Amino acid sequence: MTTSESFSVKNGATREEKDLLGHLNVPADAYYGIQTLRAVNNFHLSGVPLSHHPQLIVSLAMVKKAAADANHQLGELETRRFEAIEHACQRLIDGEHHDQFVVDMIQGGAGTSTNMNANEVIANLGLEYLGHAKGDYQHLHPNNDINMAQSTNDAYPTAIRLGLLLGHDDLLESLSHLCESFSRKGDEFGDILKMGRTQLQDAVPMTLGQEFRAFATTLGEDHRLLAKRVPELLHEVNLGGTAIGTGINTDARYQKLAVERLAAISEHELSPAHDLIEATSDMGDFVMFSGMLKRLAVKLSKVCNDLRLLSSGPRAGFNEINLPARQPGSSIMPGKVNPVIPEAVNQVAFEVIGNDLSLSLAAEGGQLQLNVMEPLIVYKIFDSIRLLTRAMDMLRELCVDGITANEAHCRELVERSIGLVTALNPHIGYEHATRIAQKALATGRGVLELVQEENLLDEDTLAEALRPENMVMPRQVF
């Protein structure tokens, strides 16, 4: 059932609207209009409507409000109509009527359906404010008034950039909290000695705290990158370029004024693109932003792989840490509990990586003065932000904050490990160390036991070499 059909079933009443293709009956209480309805009927694709991404709706309303403000100041839009548009946009900015944005995120037409969905909703909210019936567009028209001095090709990309800036803070906040959670665990586990591993083989000792602090550090790098680069990437907008960047149908003063008003309304630093033709067709900034999201996804997935390995077992695996038990793990194996939270984050990461590929292909798929694949770009990049934000919150709240360590087991693995011989290498030499390692592996005996048996080191030197602080960090020798 389409959205329009669901409205009709609910109340039965309709109003007739017309466009260049003819007439259609629109649900009487819908704030959207005929062009939105045509898009709803045409595009049954992702099943994800525009309303799924509130920041996009808010940013569209801000763009329309800024454009109306500029047109009013330039004397192109009369005061009463401007007030109606301003009122309608503010209601959308405040979170009202987002359910009226019903077009599928994937759509043909380079975003025209999205733009018209916004124009029609704002027009009908404005008509209501003016005391007129929905659809009575002679008093406030979606194209003539709401879309004045605009094209989808400048209003839509500008809204995308602003919407990403609006949603960016939530992503950074979730990432920051996750970094802090790993850092706290690093402090909590600071004195727990364990075996480090390379290529899944025993390497040299470290602390569990060092391992968890490294998780915080690697994700913190992405926080700093995103915080610095994304505002730089997205601040330049092509509002005022209209169809292809030439600014046709606008006053020469409009671009600067509209962007200034949008910056004031959104409270984000925005500036007019210096080359509007390039800015209208190029999707490079979105490709770069998506690449940063992919990098974060890859790192999160690697961290979750490590958490799953470190908690594996509990009897036949590493079993160095315990992840919080969140649900029974098997329909056939009693007592089994799986690492479901890291597993889910892994899958989110795979989705984000796939989103990046889809977005890259869409960016490449543009021709000449416009990229008609922008709806897919919007869909994928907003989806990646939403998924990553939710995944990081879930990982922190349901997993990382509740991790505990099996300290005695970690220490036992160090003492049993062949890799312990590396700490003795500077004292007994590579040849002796290799021979001891081979013998320990062949006999199942411990490295320390064999070194003591052969009197390769006195007790004081051995004790000093095996002090935890001397095995897990550089030390100054006097």
C-alpha positions, 0 to 999 in steps of 0.5 A: 500500500502506498502512502497516498493510499494509506491516507485515503483509506484512513479518511476517504476525503480527497482534493483534486490538484493538477500539474503539467501531466493532468489531475490527481486526487490527493488525500484532503488532509495531506500537506504534500501535493500532486507532485509528491503523490506522483513520486510516491506512486512511481518510486517503491524502492528502498522503503525508506521515506525522507521522514526517516532522516529528520536532519534532511527535512530540517535543513530543507526548511532552513534553505526555504526559509533563507531563500524566502528571507532573501527574496523578501529583502530584495522586494521580490516576495510580498510580506504576507507570503513571506510570513506564511513561508517563514511560519511554515518552515519554522514548524518543520524546523521545530520537528512538526509534520515530518510525516508528510515527507513521504517520497522514497529516498531513492528517486529519479529526477536528481532530487526534484521529488524531494524538493517538491515534497518540501515546496508543497508541504511548506505551501500548504502549511502556509496556506493554512496560516493565511486562512486558505484551503490546502491546494489553493495555490493562487494564494501561495504557490509551491513553485512561484513562491516557495521555490522562488529564485531556486532550482532543485539543483541548488536548494537540494545539494545545499540542504544535503550539506547543511543536513550533514552538518546538523547530524555531524554533532550527534556522530561526534558525540557518540564517537567521543563517548565510545573513546572515553569508555575505552579509555576508562577501561584502559585505566581500569585494566592498567596493571593486568599483565597479558600476552600480546599477539601478532598473527594470532601467535604469542608475541610479547607481554603487554597490559590489558590497559594498553590494549584498551587504550589503543582502542581509544586512541585509534578511534580518537584519531577519527574523531579529530579527523571528522571534527576538523575536516567535515566542516571544511568540506561542507561549508561551501554551498551552491545556493543561488546557482539555480539550474546549472550554476549560472544563477538564472532567474535570480537577482545579482544580490541574491546568492550572498544574501541567501547564504548569509541568512542560511548561516544565521538561521542554521548557526553554521558557518556557510559560504557561497561556492566560488564556482557555482557551475563546478559546485552544482555538478561535483560530488567530491566532498561527499565522496571524501566524507563517506570515505572518512565514515568508511575508515571509522567503520573499518576501525570499529569492525577491527576493534570488535573483532578483537573484543570477540577474540579476547572474550572467546571461549570461555574454556577453549578460547582466549577468555581474557575478558568477559563481555556482558551477557545480553541474550542466550546464544543458541537454540540447541547448545545450553549455556552458550552466550554469544558476543552479539553486540560486537557481531552487530557492529561488524555488520553495521561496518559492512553496510557502511563500507557498501554504502561508500561503494554505492555512493562512489559509483553514484558520484562518478555517474554524473554527466555534464552540469548535474549529477542525477544520482544525488538521491542515492548519495544522500540516502547512503551517506545519511544512512551511514551516519545513522547506523554508525551513531547507533552502533557506537552507542550500542557498543558502549552502553551494552558492551564496553562499559560492562567488560570485565577482565580475567586477571589471573588467567591473563597472567597464567597465559603470560607465564606459560607462553613461549613468547616470554623468552623474548623478554630474556633475549637481551640477557641470554642471547638470541641463540640460547633464547631460540633453543629454550623456546624450541625446547619449551615447545617440544616438552611442554615445560615453561621458559622460566623453568628451563632457564633456571634449570640451565643456570642461564641467569641468576635469580636477581637478573631473572626477576628484574627482566620479568618485572611487568613494567620492564616487559611492557614499556621501554626502560632506561638502563644506567 
